[in-house]
Amino acid sequence: MAAAELALRGFRVVGLDPLRSYRKACGDAVVAREEYDGVLRKSNSIRWRIRRAIINVMGEEAYTIEFDRPVWYIIDKGRLVGYLREVVEAEGGRIIYKIFRKNIVKTGVIIDARGPYAHPPSKHILAYRYIVKARDWDADTVLLDFLPDKSGLYWVFPSHHGENYVNIGGGFKDTDVIDTKNLILNYIKRLFKEFRIISESGAPIAVYSDVEPVNGNVLRVGEAGGLINSAGGEGIRMALLSGMAAGRALESEKPPHYYRRAVRRLAREARLSRLLLRTVEASPGDSRSSLLKRLPEFFWRSFLSGELRIGVVLSAVLSSPRIAGIIVRSLSSSLF
Ligand SMILES: Cc1cc2nc3c(=O)[nH]c(=O)nc-3n(C[C@H](O)[C@H](O)[C@H](O)COP(=O)(O)OP(=O)(O)OC[C@H]3O[C@@H](n4cnc5c(N)ncnc54)[C@H](O)[C@@H]3O)c2cc1C
């Protein structure tokens, strides 16, 4: 997104990426936002519009939340990235299919968009997903099933592959690839009587990364800058918005300064999500799921809409003495 923005603004862009086509495992769900709606439409990458979200905690339904307009899109992300590369090339830019090394560039501003791969493995968890052919999944509905004991979740989304294709995955702390796959396979079996696995793959998510969108003359966009919601693994929206901001930043006199200001809200949101994750992890085992189940519906609406703010979290905490009690206990146990 940053490269396309820059190319359209008349910069001569050289992009480096080891892979000719984007194929990282993903849930492919992006929060609907006016800022990049045009790009999603032009690239013809929107497959499904999500209006209903089911929130479960350890298999038990907490909420079914209906939205009066699409809150997420399921996109074909490979198609979107392919389109953005075409924009760069149509404007005279170049993509070189090589690994980025810092010493290639001696001066100027570098945009680091390496996603989770910009962070050491200690900051990652593994997320794994299956594309499954199964009937009985509504194309406007998503399910998130939180497993607070494992600091993770399962997701069930319609897949961009087509009708009756479902994208089911999960990511859990301290869980290796075999155990992650087994957990998800058992989950699929519980959910569908009949299904056929079409493909499977995994990738890291840097949910424990530091949130640091600027480092000297390097602008870090998306997950490379730590711009990800750690509590849900939602990062496409922040990647697109920060990519656009990096494009604008290079027209300013002080790009790092401009960019830091432009992504301030995203960085705040990413840090807040780290705090939520740490709070759940620090809560006594028996109260973690009751903490999630007691969160009010407005919290989940904001969470799903990419509108998580400190005010929302405080209102959620104050709405229930039980939640406030669990949080005070977990904060005091992590402080002392
Ligand atoms: C299994 C899974 C499911 C997910 N589901 C969702 C979801 O449903 N919704 C959502 O919002 N988020 C989801 N996420 C998170 C989301 O995928 C990322 O946050 C988002 O893709 C980040 O975008 P990015 O552009 O910063 O990085 P990425 O999409 O990771 O792109 C990084 C790019 O950098 C390239 N690269 C890597 N190393 C180098 C190098 N050394 N030199 C040059 N290029 C390099 C890669 O080839 C790639 O093109 C999921 C993540 C995983 C792993």
The ligand as an ORCA input file, in Angstrom:
! r2SCAN-3c Opt
* xyz 0 1
  C      -2.822    -17.244      9.978
  C      -3.053    -15.758     10.131
  C      -4.357    -15.261     10.077
  C      -4.575    -13.873     10.153
  N      -5.860    -13.415      9.991
  C      -6.077    -12.073      9.951
  C      -7.365    -11.573      9.641
  O      -8.302    -12.312      9.354
  N      -7.541    -10.223      9.647
  C      -6.520     -9.359      9.921
  O      -6.746     -8.145      9.908
  N      -5.286     -9.825     10.211
  C      -5.031    -11.151     10.200
  N      -3.756    -11.622     10.433
  C      -2.685    -10.649     10.634
  C      -2.326    -10.049      9.272
  O      -2.035    -11.100      8.373
  C      -1.106     -9.158      9.369
  O      -1.175     -8.332     10.496
  C      -1.004     -8.284      8.126
  O      -0.884     -9.101      6.981
  C       0.198     -7.401      8.259
  O       0.436     -6.811      7.019
  P       1.889     -6.303      6.667
  O       1.790     -5.721      5.311
  O       2.418     -5.489      7.784
  O       2.800     -7.627      6.616
  P       2.626     -8.966      5.806
  O       1.260     -9.107      5.269
  O       3.169    -10.053      6.672
  O       3.597     -8.774      4.562
  C       4.998     -8.775      4.740
  C       5.643     -8.732      3.355
  O       7.050     -8.594      3.528
  C       7.721     -9.540      2.730
  N       8.993     -9.828      3.382
  C       9.229    -10.563      4.498
  N      10.543    -10.546      4.804
  C      11.147     -9.771      3.869
  C      12.498     -9.351      3.653
  N      13.496     -9.714      4.466
  N      12.760     -8.531      2.592
  C      11.752     -8.111      1.775
  N      10.471     -8.480      1.942
  C      10.168     -9.290      2.976
  C       6.760    -10.725      2.640
  O       7.033    -11.542      1.512
  C       5.408    -10.016      2.550
  O       5.084     -9.670      1.231
  C      -3.481    -12.987     10.364
  C      -2.189    -13.496     10.448
  C      -1.959    -14.857     10.322
  C      -0.559    -15.384     10.375
*
